[in-house]
Amino acid sequence: MFLKALVAFLAKMHVEFILIRSLLEDNGRIPRLLLDVMTVNAGAQSLPCAPCFNRA
């Protein structure tokens, strides 16, 4: 139940961040970082970001 509530909360926050901060500015990096911080603060593992590590 905790994970389901966390995912619902993060989805809502993601929409709020996108509405506040345009993706055209930073391609969504700031909202993703904030969601990762919220996830870790909630006691869950950080969100995977494979494309971030596969850059050449």
C-alpha positions in Angstrom: 0.0 0.0 0.0 2.9 2.4 0.8 4.4 2.0 -2.7 1.0 2.6 -4.4 0.4 5.7 -2.4 4.0 6.9 -3.1 3.6 6.4 -6.8 0.2 8.3 -6.8 1.8 11.2 -4.9 4.8 11.3 -7.2 2.6 11.3 -10.3 0.6 14.2 -8.9 3.7 16.2 -8.0 5.2 15.5 -11.4 2.1 17.1 -13.1 2.3 20.1 -10.7 6.0 20.6 -11.4 5.5 20.4 -15.2 2.6 23.0 -14.9 4.8 25.3 -12.9 8.1 24.9 -14.7 8.2 24.5 -18.5 10.0 21.5 -20.0 11.4 23.7 -22.7 13.8 25.3 -20.2 15.6 22.3 -18.8 14.0 19.2 -20.4 12.5 18.2 -17.1 15.7 17.7 -15.2 14.7 19.7 -12.2 11.3 18.0 -11.7 13.0 14.6 -12.0 15.6 15.6 -9.4 12.9 16.8 -7.0 10.9 13.6 -7.4 14.0 11.6 -6.7 14.6 13.6 -3.5 11.0 13.1 -2.4 11.3 9.3 -3.1 14.4 8.9 -1.0 12.9 11.1 1.8 9.9 8.8 1.8 12.2 5.8 2.5 12.1 4.2 -1.0 15.0 3.7 -3.4 15.9 6.4 -5.8 14.3 6.4 -9.2 16.3 4.7 -12.0 17.7 7.0 -14.6 19.4 4.8 -17.1 19.6 7.4 -19.9 21.6 9.7 -17.6 24.4 7.1 -17.4 24.5 6.0 -21.0 25.6 9.3 -22.5 28.8 9.2 -24.6 
